[in-house]
Amino acid sequence: MHELPDDTACGRGMLRHCGRPHPLLKAAWLLAAPVLLSACHSPASLSRGGPGTVREPLSPLHQRLLSEVQRRLGIPYCYGGADDACTDCSGFVQQVFAALGIRLPRTSAEQATVGWAVPDVPRVGDIVVVLQGKRVRHVGIYLGNGAVAHASRSRGVVIEPLSSVAAIGSTVRFRRLLPPPASN
């Protein structure tokens, strides 16, 4: 993914508006979300290639998770942050799950141990853990269809392809906290 210029002057630039994503960028996400996540509403199937995706209808809990992610898009990055003013990767993951009533530890290393390991195919809501060797480098939230929401140091909370997030380290693992969509 190419880095685009950032013009943080209030009301200037195509991508930023007063330090936050331009309102049109959020509108574009709202229009694109149903297309990006449409496979999540189709009957259960397993896609091939990459880590794959389980495609199944979204439960109310999974829909709330996606809404919480969307609400946080564009929050600026700051190391140690964990609120709507600014956040880091583990703070973002912690905030989203807290909004669902799920308490998570604060650091990415601790978050890499919660729930259970996903041995095969990630699902919407799984925590994406990026490792460099054995060291946890980054965490995010899997959204389905190969998309991950995470707090980027340069762009704040964004949605990117899993392949872009995976490039941060050498290995990607997934941790599951939410029950399958059909069971909640």
C-alpha positions in Angstrom: 0.0 0.0 0.0 1.4 3.4 -0.9 1.7 6.1 1.6 -0.3 9.2 0.5 0.6 12.8 1.4 -0.9 14.0 4.6 -2.1 17.6 4.8 -3.2 18.2 8.3 -4.1 21.8 7.9 -7.8 22.2 8.9 -10.0 21.9 5.9 -7.2 21.3 3.4 -6.1 18.3 1.5 -8.0 15.3 0.1 -7.3 12.8 2.8 -7.2 14.8 6.1 -9.5 17.3 7.7 -8.4 18.9 11.0 -6.0 16.0 11.7 -8.8 13.4 11.1 -9.8 11.6 7.9 -11.7 13.8 5.6 -15.5 13.3 5.9 -15.6 12.2 2.3 -13.2 9.4 3.2 -15.5 8.2 5.9 -18.4 8.4 3.5 -16.4 6.3 1.0 -15.8 3.7 3.7 -19.5 3.5 4.5 -20.3 2.9 0.9 -17.5 0.4 0.4 -18.0 -1.6 3.7 -21.0 -3.6 2.4 -19.0 -4.6 -0.7 -15.8 -5.4 1.3 -17.7 -7.4 3.9 -20.4 -8.8 1.6 -18.9 -12.3 1.7 -19.5 -12.3 5.4 -23.2 -12.4 4.7 -23.1 -15.3 2.3 -23.6 -18.9 3.3 -20.6 -20.5 5.1 -17.8 -21.4 2.7 -14.0 -21.6 2.8 -12.0 -19.5 0.4 -8.6 -20.6 -0.8 -5.4 -18.6 -1.0 -3.6 -16.7 1.7 -4.9 -17.5 5.1 -8.4 -17.9 3.8 -11.7 -16.6 5.1 -14.6 -18.2 6.8 -17.7 -16.7 5.1 -20.8 -16.8 7.3 -23.6 -14.5 8.3 -22.6 -11.9 10.9 -24.1 -12.1 14.3 -25.2 -9.0 16.2 -22.0 -9.2 18.2 -19.9 -9.3 15.1 -21.9 -6.4 13.6 -21.2 -4.4 16.8 -17.5 -5.2 16.5 -17.5 -3.8 12.9 -19.4 -0.7 14.0 -16.9 -0.1 16.8 -14.0 -0.4 14.3 -15.7 2.0 11.9 -16.3 4.5 14.7 -12.6 4.6 15.4 -11.3 4.9 11.9 -8.9 7.9 11.6 -8.1 8.2 15.3 -4.4 9.3 15.3 -1.6 7.0 16.4 0.3 7.7 19.6 2.4 5.3 21.5 0.7 4.2 24.7 -2.6 5.8 23.7 -5.9 4.0 24.3 -8.7 6.4 23.8 -10.5 8.5 21.1 -7.9 11.2 21.2 -5.1 8.9 20.1 -4.2 5.2 20.3 -1.6 2.6 19.5 -2.2 -0.8 18.1 -3.0 -2.6 21.3 -5.0 0.3 22.7 -7.2 0.2 19.6 -7.8 -3.6 20.0 -8.4 -3.1 23.7 -11.0 -0.3 23.0 -12.9 -2.2 20.4 -13.3 -5.3 22.6 -14.1 -3.3 25.7 -17.0 -1.8 23.8 -18.3 -5.3 23.4 -17.8 -6.0 27.2 -14.6 -8.0 26.7 -11.7 -7.0 28.9 -8.3 -7.4 27.3 -4.8 -6.8 28.7 -3.1 -3.6 27.6 0.0 -4.6 25.6 0.2 -6.4 22.3 2.4 -9.1 23.9 -0.3 -9.9 26.4 -3.1 -9.7 23.8 -1.2 -12.3 21.8 -1.9 -14.8 24.5 -5.7 -14.3 25.1 -8.4 -16.5 23.7 -7.3 -19.5 21.8 -5.0 -19.9 18.8 -6.6 -20.2 15.4 -5.0 -23.1 13.7 -6.5 -22.6 10.2 -8.7 -19.9 8.9 -9.4 -16.5 10.6 -12.9 -15.2 11.2 -14.2 -11.7 11.6 -13.2 -10.4 15.1 -10.0 -12.5 15.4 -7.0 -10.7 16.8 -4.2 -10.5 14.2 -0.8 -10.9 15.9 2.3 -10.0 13.8 5.5 -11.4 15.1 9.2 -10.8 14.2 10.8 -14.0 15.3 9.2 -14.6 18.7 8.6 -10.9 19.5 5.1 -9.5 19.1 5.4 -6.4 16.9 1.8 -5.5 16.2 -1.8 -6.4 16.7 -5.0 -5.6 14.8 -8.5 -7.0 14.2 -9.4 -9.3 11.3 -12.5 -8.0 9.4 -12.9 -10.8 6.9 -12.1 -10.9 3.1 -8.4 -10.4 3.9 -9.0 -7.0 5.6 -7.5 -5.9 8.9 -8.2 -2.8 11.1 -5.2 -1.6 13.0 -3.5 1.5 14.3 -0.8 2.5 11.8 2.0 4.7 13.2 1.8 7.0 10.1 -1.9 7.0 9.4 -3.7 6.2 12.7 -6.6 3.7 12.7 -7.0 2.3 9.2 -8.3 -0.8 7.3 -5.7 -2.5 5.1 -5.2 -5.8 3.4 -3.8 -8.5 5.6 -0.8 -8.8 3.3 0.2 -5.1 4.1 -0.1 -5.7 7.9 1.8 -9.0 7.6 4.7 -7.2 6.0 5.4 -5.5 9.4 6.9 -8.8 10.7 7.9 -12.3 9.7 4.9 -14.3 10.9 1.2 -13.7 11.4 -1.0 -15.6 13.9 -4.6 -15.2 14.9 -6.3 -15.4 18.4 -10.0 -16.0 18.7 -12.2 -14.5 21.5 -15.6 -14.4 19.9 -17.9 -17.4 19.4 -18.7 -18.4 15.9 -21.2 -16.0 14.3 -24.0 -18.6 14.2 -23.8 -19.2 18.0 -24.4 -15.7 19.3 
